[in-house]
Amino acid sequence: MTGAMHIEFDEHHAKDIAIRILKLAIDNFSNRNGAGISLDGFKPEDAVVGFSREYYSYSQGGLFRRSFRPLNDAIMDGRIRGTAGVVACHHPGVVGKSIQKYLIEELMRNDFFVVVAGCGAHAAVQMGYATPEAAFRYSGPGMKEVCEAIGLPPVTAIGSCVDTARVLMVRTLMSTTGGLSPEMAGMPSIAFAPEWWSEKALAIGTYFVASGSTVIFGGESPVKASKRVTDIMEKEWLEKVGAAFFFESDPERMLQRGIEWVDMRREQLKLAKYHPGKFRKERVLMDMAARREMERAAKTHVGL
């Protein structure tokens, strides 16, 4: 950050360094004018949080019939387009979590089941996405139906950034449930890190890719000057483990690349084509006259 001061940590002088930092903050307080800081529009929000792989299955089938079958079936039928993980820092160069807000809302609108972790989970809670009722405000028709049926929020928070292995666990359980891909790399799923800034985020993204989950990072690639390294992340890893590591600075393009990736996996799995609002025929309730007509037609067919 332009004009920022870096103070290196030394464990042998931790107390002296802490005192120095606090003194700098106190001395600078009179210079703050509030510019660029606004809490307008933010209010306390209810939220359902603390999800684990066990609770996902309990919510879909109860304690004694826990399963990922309902979620898998919804994806197979085209009610849900796919799953998306949004693991996020808050980049100091982005105002008001705007990229995360845009990305999560558009994913919901496109019938994605969204799992969030890290600081981005706080953003989702603050914006009111982490309640079952949020599906009726933001989600597409398929996700609305699923959330209403099983009571899950369209965006579920699983913990801090170092808890993101839970996302991989959920995808593994979805895979072993059957009906989708037998391997994580073939699942109709995508992961995003839209406002990353630390090396830790890159490490997390790398183990996601190594596990078979493609990741799109926001911003400019720190290795774009090296065609060799870029080819390894985008092409060679894809050939070896079925997943890739991309950087995309434009939020709209980031979203589009994620959707295209999931649609490509759906096509490879030969799943029902996703059509917003047209994922099933409306059921017709039958009266007794209609049932008798069906019985008559069946008897005629077999020559009775």
N, C-alpha and C positions, 0 to 999 in steps of 0.2 A: 504494500500500500504506500502510495506516495506520501512522503513526510513522516512515515511511521518510525518509531524508535524500537530497535531490537535490544532486549536485555537478555543476555545469555544466562542460563541457569547453571549454577555450580552447587552441587549438593553439600559441599564443605562450607559454603557461606550462604545457606538457604535463608536464614533469618535476616541477615544484612540485606540480601537482595529483595526480600519481601518488604522490608521497611522502606527501601529505596523506591519500589514501585508504588507503595501507598502514598509516600510523600509527593511523588510526581503527580499522582491522581488528585490529591488534595490541593496542590498548588495550581493545578489546571482547572479546577472546578469553576472558578470565577470567569473563565474564558468560554464556558458553554453557553450557547444561546438558544438551544433547542431546534436549530435548523435541521431539517431532514429527519426529525423524530416526531412521529405522529401515531397515536393510539386510537384515532378516530375510527369508528366502525367496529372496534373490537369490544366484545362483551363476554362475560362468563358463558361458557357453553357446556351443556351436558355431554357426556361421552361414555362409550363402552370400550374399555381398553383392557390390556393385560392378556392378550390372546397367546395361546400356545398351540402346538400341533394337536395335543390331546383335546383342547376345548373346541377346535375346529371340527373334529370328528364327533364330539359329544353333541354339538349344536345341530349337526345334520342327522343324527340317528339316535340320540339319547345315550344314556350310560351303558345300556346293555346291547344296543345295536349301533354303536358308534361306527361311522363309515364316512368315506369321501365320495360315496356313490352319487348322492344328489348333485354335488358340485360337478363331478365328472360328467354326469348325464346332461346337465345344463350346458356344458361346453360342447359336448358331442351333438346335441340337438340344435345348437346355434343360438340358444337363449343368451348365453354368456360368450363373448368373443374370445376371451382368453384371460390369463392372469398377468398382473403387472406388479412388480416390486419397486417401490420408490424409496431409496435409501439416501438420506440427504443430510448434508451439512447446511448451514446458512452462510452463504458467501457474503463477506462484508461489502463486496462491490455490487450486490443486487439489492434493490430497494424493496422492502415489504414482502419478501418471500414470493415475489411475483411469478417467477418461473415455476415454482412448485405449485402455486395456486392454479396457474393456467394448465399445467400438465395433469394434475390430479382431476380437475373438473372435466377436462376433455376425455380422459380415460374413462371416467364414470359415464359420461354422455355416450361413449362408444361401447358401453356394456362390458367393461373390464371389471373384474374383481381385483381390487387394489389392496396390497399389503404395504404398510409403511413402517419404517424403522428409523432410529436416530433422531436428530433434531427435526427432521421432516415430519416425524410422527407428532411432535408438538404443534407444528404448523397445521396439520390436518385436524387436530383436536380444536385448536383455536378457531379454525374456519368452519367448524360445525359439521364436519364430514363423518365423524365417528359415532353416529347413532343410526339405528335402523331407519328412522324417519327421513334421514338424509337422502335415501334412495329415491324418495318421491319428489325431492327438490332438484336432484342433479342427475340421477342415473337414467340410462336408456330403458326401454320397456322390458327387455329381458331381465336385466339385473333387478329392476323393481319387483318383478314377479318372484325371483329367487329370494330376495331379501324379505319380502312379505311372508313367504312360505316358511323360512327357517329362522327368521329373526336376526340375521347377521347385519351389521352395518355394511355399506358398500365399500368402506375403507376401514381396515382393521389394523390397529397398532400392536406390534409384537415386541417392542422394547427398544433398547439403545442400538447404536450402530454395530456394537460388538455382539448383538443378539441376532444378527442377520442370518446366521446359520439356520435359524428356525424357518426362514423362507425356503431354504434348500430342503429341509426336513419335510415341510408341507408338500413341496413339489415331488419329493421322493415317494411320499405316501399316496399322492394322486396317481403317480405312475404305477405303483404296485397294485392299486385298486383295480386298474384295468380299463380298457376302452379307449385310452389315449396312447401315448408312446411308451414302450417298455423302457426307454432311456430318457433321462431328464433333458438331454440335448434336443430330443424330438418333440418336446411339449410345446403347446401353443402359449408360450409365456415369454416375458421380456423383463429386464430390470433396468432401472434408470438411477443415475446419480446426478441430478440436474444442477446442483449448486456446490459440488465438491470443492474442497480447497486443500485438504491435508493428504500427506503421503499415506496415512492409514486408510483413507478411502480408496486409493489406488490398490493397496494390498487386499482389501476386501473384494474389490472388483475382480482382481486376478484370481482369487480362489473361487469366486462365482463362475468365472469362465472355465477354470480347470474342472469344475464340477458339472459343466455342460449347460450353463445358463448365460446367455448373451447379455452384455451390459452396454448401455449407451451413457457415456459421461458428457455432461454439459461443458461448454467452453472450448477453448483451443487446446489441441493436443500438445503436451509438453515434449513429445518426441517427433513432432511432424517434420523436423529437419532431417530425420533419418528415414529414408524410404525403406531400408531393410527392417528396422524395428517395427514400423507401421505395417509392413507386409506380414510380419510374424503375427502381430496381434489381430489383424483383420482377415488374413487368408490362411496362414499356416496353422494357427490354432483352430480355425474352423475345420480344416481338413483332419486334424488330429483328434480333437475332442468334440467337434460339432457345435462349438460356440465361439463367439468373437468379441472383441473389445473395440468399441467405436467411440470417437469423440465427435460431438456436434454442437456448434456454438449457437445455432438458431433454434429457439424452442419449438417453433412450428415444424421445422424439419426433423427435430428430435422426435416429436410425437409421431410424425408420418413414418419415419423409419421404423419405429417400434411397432406401429400398426401393420406395416408391410411385412415385418418379420413374422408376426403372429399369424397373419393371413397366409403366408407362405407355408408355415408349419401346419395350419389347418388343411390346406390343400394337399400337402404331402401325406397327411393322415387320412385323407378322403372323408373328412367330417362334413356334416351338413353345412351348406354355405350359409354364412352369417348374413342375415337381412334384417336391418333394424325394424322391429315391430311386425315382422312377417315370419317369425320363427316357428309357428305352428298354426294349424287350422283350428278355428273355434269349435269347441265341442257342442254338439247339438243334443239337447235333452229329448229323450224319446218317450212318447206316451204309449199307452197299451195298444192303441190301434196300429202304431208303427211297429211295435214288437210282433203283433199277430201277422202283419204283412211280411216281416222278415221270416217268420216261421213258415208261412205259406210258400214263400219263394224257395226256401231251403228244401221243403218236402217235394216241391215240383222238380227241383234240380236233381234229386236223387231218385225220382220216379215213383214216389209213394202215393 
